[in-house]
Structure formats: structure tokens, C-alpha cells
Amino acid sequence: MVTQGRAIVITKHDAPKAVIISYEEFQTLAERGEHQLDTLRAEFDELLSSMQNSKARAGMKAAFTASPVQLGLAAVAARKKRR
């Protein structure tokens, strides 16, 4: 079967279960997903790199050793800064 320009929805008990699309549409979607993944990977690598210093390590150590009360106060203070 050859279809051009439209998607075919496959249902089971009137609920959509799968879609058949053209190979060109599939390629476009796959490339878009790969591009987004590359962008996220680059952003993560940049963030991780920026955290590799003594100030960031000290901050993480303080966060992991903080009491629940200290964490609550820090969350409230951070929220006030965003307003």
C-alpha cells in the first residue's frame, strides 16, 4: 500500500494504538529528536563543567549536610529572590 501526504491511524477497540506515516515524515521527526538530544547533551555538559570548582563543591556539601529546617529556609529565600 502506498499513501502520500497523510497518516494512517491504527486503532484497537476504538482507541488509537499506532500511526503509519511516510518515511520522509519519519526521517524529519527522527532528525528533530536527534537535534534536541544533542542540544540537551551540550547544555548538560556545560552545566556540569561549570560546577567543577571549589565553590560549587562547597555548596553541594552544604546542601547534602543541611538539616530539613535549613533546607526549608533556603527554599523560602530562593523563592523570594525570584519574585
KOLTORTI-762641 format. One record per atom (N, C-alpha, C): x, y, z. Coordinates in steps of 0.02 Angstrom, whole numbers, plus 50000, padded with zeros to 5 digits. Each point is the difference from the previous one (the first is absolute). Example, Ala and Ser with C-alpha at 12.3 -4.5 7.8 and 13.67 -1.06 7.14 Angstrom:
# residues 2
506604971650390/499555005950000/500455006050000/499825005349964/500425005950003/499615005550037/
This chain:
# residues 83
500424994150000/499585005950000/500445006250000/499855004849960/500375006349996/499535005750017/500195004050049/499615006050015/500475005949999/499755005649979/500415006049998/499635005750034/500365003450046/499735006050030/499504999150055/499914993950025/499544999150056/500234994450044/499775000450062/500174994750049/499414995350006/500154993850016/499484995050010/500034998050074/499445000650034/499954998350071/499724993050006/500354995950039/499784993150013/499714999950070/499394997550006/499654999950064/499884992950024/499894999450064/499804993750031/499445001750048/499424997449988/499415001550041/499875007650001/500055003149942/499885007149990/500505004650035/500564997450024/500525004150030/500625000049955/500275005849984/500605000249958/500584996250032/500334995849961/500564996050025/500655001149961/499945001849936/500595001049958/499835004749942/500525002849970/499915004449942/500504998049947/499774999549939/500444998849943/500095006749966/500645002049993/500165006249965/500504998649945/500105004849957/500484999049946/500714999750028/500444997049961/500704999650021/500305007050008/499825004549956/500265006950003/499785003450065/499374999050020/499775002950063/500374996950059/500114993549997/500374996650052/500715002850006/500345000949943/500685002750000/500025006950031/499515004249982/499975006850027/499934999850076/499554995850024/499904999450072/500624997250035/500314995149971/500604997050030/500575005050003/500105003849947/500545005049999/499875005550051/499375002050006/499835005250049/500144997550070/499834993850015/500134997250066/500744999550014/500394998249951/500724999450008/500315006950013/499755005149965/500255006850010/499855002450072/499394998650024/499815002050068/500434996450051/500144993749988/500424996250046/500715002850001/500275001849943/500665003149997/500025006550038/499475004149994/499965006350035/499984998950075/499584995350023/499964998550072/500674997450026/500334995849960/500654997250021/500515005650009/500015004749953/500475005650004/499855004450061/499365001350013/499815004150058/500204996550065/499904993450004/500194996250059/500755000250010/500384998949947/500735000050005/500255006850023/499705005449975/500205006750020/499855001350073/499404997950022/499825000850070/500454995950046/500134993949982/500444995750039/500705003050005/500255002649944/500665003049999/500035006150046/499465004050000/500005006050041/499974998350075/499794993950016/499964998050070/500644996850026/500504999649959/500624996750020/500495005150029/499825003050056/500455004650035/499884999550074/500435003050039/499974999250073/499375003350029/499765005549971/499405003350025/499394995449991/499944996949941/499444995549987/500034993950045/500604997350010/500084994150044/499795001750071/500205005950024/499825002150068/499245000950005/499695002749949/499285000950000/499634993350002/500244995249961/499684993450000/500104996450067/500595000850029/500134996950065/499535003150052/499915006649998/499555003350047/499284997649990/499804999249937/499314997849986/499884992950025/500494995649992/499914993050020/500064999150076/500315004750035/500064999450072/499515004650037/499595003749963/499535004650032/499434996350034/499755003150052/499424997250035/499365001749961/499464996650014/499375001849966/499805007350010/500125002650059/499845007150014/500435004649956/500644998549996/500445004149957/499794999749927/499804994149977/499774999349930/499375004049989/499544999850048/499385003949994/500145007449997/500445002450043/500175007249999/500335002049934/500424995749974/500335001449936/499505000249943/499514995550002/499484999949948/499585006350002/499825002350060/499615006150007/500415006049974/500635000350019/500435005549978/500075000149923/500094994149970/500064999549927/499365002249966/499444998350028/499355001949971/499915007650003/500215003050055/499945007450006/500445003549949/500594997149984/500445003049950/499705000049931/499594995049985/499714999249932/499435004949987/499715002950051/499445004449992/500205006749975/
